[in-house]
C-alpha cells in the first residue's frame, strides 16, 4: 500500500438492508486487497461507544457509513461539520449517532490526524432485507474500486 | 387564585413502547392535582408476533426488543423454553451465559452513568459540554462501555442484537485465546471502576429517600444475573412460575405500556433494588469498595441507583475476570433439544431490572402464547409515585425550568430507556 502511515477504514452499519453498506465495503475490501496489506479494516455495529475507542490519533481514517437520501446509490463525501447532529442523539440511550460521536471525539482530543467520511446514500434501513438494493450495490462496488485505486496509487 | 401548570416531556424509546412519552403535571392550590407519565407510542406487539413461530426463532426475535439489553431478552426467553422442554445446559454453558450477561451490564451501566445521568448531576446541559470539563471521566465511560460490547461480541457475534445464543447453549464457543486476550483490559477496567464508585459516592446526589418495595432475584450463592428466586423487601420469595399469582399487569388510559403492581402496590426493580436485597451476595472486594463509600445500604434514596450501578460495574468486572480465567470451551456447546408441548417461565436481571417471560408451546415447539414483562413497565407506577413525592419535597413553587430539570433527573435516574434526548422535557405552563 502506498499511503504513508497507518490507515484505518471503518465501515459502520447494521444488518438492515442497505444500512449494511459500510459493512459490505469492508467485506469486499478484505476480498480485494492482497494478504499482508497492513490496513486496519473494521466493520462496526455501533458508532458511538464502538467508534471512539477505535480511532487512532496517528492514523488516516476513512469512515464509511450509509446516509439517508431520496436519491440512493450516490457516493458523498461530507465534512464532519456538515453532518446534521440531532442534539437529542448526544445523550441517547441507544448510543450517540455518527455526528455526535465525532463531535465528542473532537472534544476529547481523540480524532485521527486525517479523517475522511465516505457516505453511500440509501433511502431507508429495511429491517426485513438482508441484501443491498441494486443502486446501493453498485455504489458499494464503485466505492471499493475508488478505495483500491487510492490505496494502490 | 388557581394555578394550573402543564408540563410535557418528550420521552422517546421506552423499552417495549419505544417512542415518545410525556409527563403531565397539574398543580392547583399549591398541590399536585394530576401527575401522569404518559406513554403514547403504539405497542410493539412482540408477544403477538411470536405466536406461531418456531422455538428456534425466539431468541433472535426477542433480542430485537431492545438495542441496549438484547442479552437479557435472549437469555430470559432461552431459560423459559429450556424449562418448557426440560433441557438442562451444562455448567460451562451456564458460566458462558453469565459472562455474556456481565458484558451487557457493563456496557449498559457505563453508558447510563457517564453519558446519560452525569450531565444531570454535574449541572451540564449536554454530554459534549460535560466532556469539555470532565474529559477523563467521559473517556472512562467509553472505555468501560467498549469492553462490555466486546464481551458481548465474543458470545453473540455482535453487540447489537447478538445472534450467538440458542436454546440448549450457544451456536459456537469462543476460542480460549479470544477470552484470555481480554484479561489485561479487564484488570485495567477494574481499577477504573473502583475509582468510579468512589467518585459517584462523592457526588452531591439529591436526598430523595422514600419507603419503597425492592424486588429482585436472589441466588443461593452469587449476586443474581441469570438465575435465582424472586424476592421482595416485603417478604416475597417465589419461583418464576408464581409471578402471575402476586403481580398484576394492567392498562392505564394514559399509557400504552402496561403497568405492574405487586399485591396492588408499586415496586422498584433495577440496580438499587438488587443491591438492597443482595448485599450479602457481593464478592468481598466489591463489598469492601461499597463499605469505603460510607453510604449505608439498603437505601431508600432513589438517587443511590447511580452508586448501585457503579458498584454493579465493579461486580461485573470482578465476575468477568474470574469467568475469563476459568474459561474452557465446553465439550458440547449446546445440548440436544427435543421440543414438546409445555409451559416455561424465565426471569433474569436485565441492567434495568427484573425481566420475566412465559411461553406456551405445542408439540412441535411452536409458540402458542408469549408474555414478556420488561423492567421499565414495572417501574412506571414507582416513577409516578416517586415524582409526586420528590417534586413536593423539592418545592412546587420553584421556577418552571427547575421543576422540569428535577422531573428529568427523577425519571432518568431509573434508566428507563427513555433518555434519548438530553432535554426531553418540553415545558408549557398555563396559569
HADDOCK unambig.tbl for C-alpha pairs under 7 A between the chains (distance, minus, plus):
assign (segid A and resid 45 and name CA) (segid B and resid 160 and name CA) 6.80 0.50 0.50
assign (segid A and resid 49 and name CA) (segid B and resid 142 and name CA) 5.68 0.50 0.50
assign (segid A and resid 49 and name CA) (segid B and resid 145 and name CA) 6.41 0.50 0.50
assign (segid A and resid 49 and name CA) (segid B and resid 146 and name CA) 5.96 0.50 0.50
assign (segid A and resid 50 and name CA) (segid B and resid 146 and name CA) 5.85 0.50 0.50
assign (segid A and resid 53 and name CA) (segid B and resid 142 and name CA) 6.98 0.50 0.50
assign (segid A and resid 53 and name CA) (segid B and resid 143 and name CA) 6.74 0.50 0.50
assign (segid A and resid 88 and name CA) (segid B and resid 420 and name CA) 6.08 0.50 0.50
assign (segid A and resid 88 and name CA) (segid B and resid 421 and name CA) 3.84 0.50 0.50
assign (segid A and resid 88 and name CA) (segid B and resid 422 and name CA) 5.60 0.50 0.50
assign (segid A and resid 89 and name CA) (segid B and resid 420 and name CA) 6.29 0.50 0.50
assign (segid A and resid 89 and name CA) (segid B and resid 421 and name CA) 6.18 0.50 0.50
assign (segid A and resid 90 and name CA) (segid B and resid 127 and name CA) 6.55 0.50 0.50
assign (segid A and resid 91 and name CA) (segid B and resid 115 and name CA) 6.03 0.50 0.50
assign (segid A and resid 91 and name CA) (segid B and resid 116 and name CA) 5.59 0.50 0.50
assign (segid A and resid 91 and name CA) (segid B and resid 127 and name CA) 6.46 0.50 0.50
assign (segid A and resid 91 and name CA) (segid B and resid 420 and name CA) 5.93 0.50 0.50
assign (segid A and resid 91 and name CA) (segid B and resid 421 and name CA) 5.76 0.50 0.50
assign (segid A and resid 91 and name CA) (segid B and resid 422 and name CA) 5.56 0.50 0.50
assign (segid A and resid 92 and name CA) (segid B and resid 419 and name CA) 5.93 0.50 0.50
assign (segid A and resid 92 and name CA) (segid B and resid 420 and name CA) 3.61 0.50 0.50
assign (segid A and resid 92 and name CA) (segid B and resid 421 and name CA) 5.71 0.50 0.50
assign (segid A and resid 93 and name CA) (segid B and resid 417 and name CA) 6.06 0.50 0.50
assign (segid A and resid 93 and name CA) (segid B and resid 419 and name CA) 5.63 0.50 0.50
assign (segid A and resid 93 and name CA) (segid B and resid 420 and name CA) 5.22 0.50 0.50
assign (segid A and resid 94 and name CA) (segid B and resid 67 and name CA) 6.62 0.50 0.50
assign (segid A and resid 94 and name CA) (segid B and resid 68 and name CA) 6.48 0.50 0.50
assign (segid A and resid 104 and name CA) (segid B and resid 128 and name CA) 5.86 0.50 0.50
assign (segid A and resid 107 and name CA) (segid B and resid 131 and name CA) 6.71 0.50 0.50
assign (segid A and resid 107 and name CA) (segid B and resid 132 and name CA) 6.08 0.50 0.50
assign (segid A and resid 108 and name CA) (segid B and resid 131 and name CA) 6.78 0.50 0.50
assign (segid A and resid 108 and name CA) (segid B and resid 135 and name CA) 5.78 0.50 0.50
